[in-house]
């Protein structure tokens, strides 16, 4: 239902907002998955490992999301140029919900 311009803005802001999540969660969750698999019969340890991994992801992922919220327009203008400046409000929206990706 979006025109080509709106879809491009949506896509660019969505991709950029997922960078902190993808950089942090991959390495953390790979190690956590192996640890959870090796201790699958210890429920208390698994809960502890899961909560610690989410805490670690939040510790490293939340500051870039906050920076995106505060400085969305200058970041977009510097990295992508003037023609993509209209996607800054969408970036703010996606970055506000970015920390919730850690729970996926």
Secondary structure, DSSP 4 states (H G I P E B T S, - for coil): ---HHHHHHHHHHHHHHTHHHHHHHHHHHHHHHHHHHHTTT-HHHHHHHHHHHHHHHHHHHHHHHHHHHHTHHHHHHHHH-GGGGGGHHHHHHHHHHHGGGGG-
